[in-house]
Amino acid sequence: MYGCGGKNIYMAVEPMHHHKIIGRELHTFSSVASTNSIALQMAQAGAPEGVTIIADEQTGGRGRLGRVWQSPPGVNLYMSVILRPALSASDAPRVTITAGVAVAEALTRFCPGDVSIKWPNDVLLKGRKVSGILSEMKTGEHGTIDFVIVGIGVNINSDGDCLGPALCHSAISLKEVLLHEVSRAEVTNEVIMSFDTWYNILISRGFNDVRKQWRSRCAMMGKEVTIRDGDTTFTGVAEDIDMTGALILDAQTSNSRHVISGEIIITGECICC
Ligand code: BTN
């Protein structure tokens, strides 16, 4: 049995039967180390695709590149979804890109005109990070995917100072832009609905529609960016993402390269202008 006996503290977020996959089974918790860790255990124990874990607080929230994801209680969204797409493991980044498109679409309903995507999968609000996505995968036989856990964090009602001094200039919440609190249940429902729609597009029609949508929401397309990958940094004009989710720099030149890992370093005040 894969259930973990989650307590339902998100009363307004009920499993919705019009959800084809994501959110059709919800497990909600008041406090966990990391929703990704709970989802990982449940997936290992055989939980089906679509099982979604939400917590009110994380005491060990994980970010990309070994970072901590600040997860104060009662204010933000911390959610992980178990997916079992019939894709090869090398195409798993498509699922994360799809989640980024979905979160950007959902948040645009609250802050039209202010939301953009930063490669590989940060969602920005007025040029500052409002959401991050951490995907963790277990491969199956012959290069297939057994499961992917897609972990999504969205800063909804946190104040800059509660995310700590390191983040208060680079991170932002919906509340800080809208100047009023936003219902976490409403944001959660929008994210789930949007992710369900885009994931169904990905598995039924392939990656092209998702990729097109990602490109149109990415703030960096056509701009010069600097990328840090470990100890190396390099610069180029961001042109597109390829079918594996890699960022294409300087497409038409002899310096053209496809970047599969690293992060864009933001110089100047605001990357969206
Ligand atoms: C990033 O570094 O941008 C990714 C952050 C991902 C945070 C989410 S919150 C829900 C899930 N559980 C975790 O421990 N991390 C992800």
Boltz pocket constraint, residues with backbone or C-beta under 6 A from the ligand:
constraints:
  - pocket:
      binder: B
      contacts: [[A, 33], [A, 34], [A, 35], [A, 36], [A, 37], [A, 58], [A, 60], [A, 61], [A, 62], [A, 63], [A, 64], [A, 65], [A, 67], [A, 69], [A, 77], [A, 78], [A, 79], [A, 80], [A, 121], [A, 122], [A, 131], [A, 132], [A, 133], [A, 134], [A, 151], [A, 152], [A, 153], [A, 154]]
      max_distance: 6.0
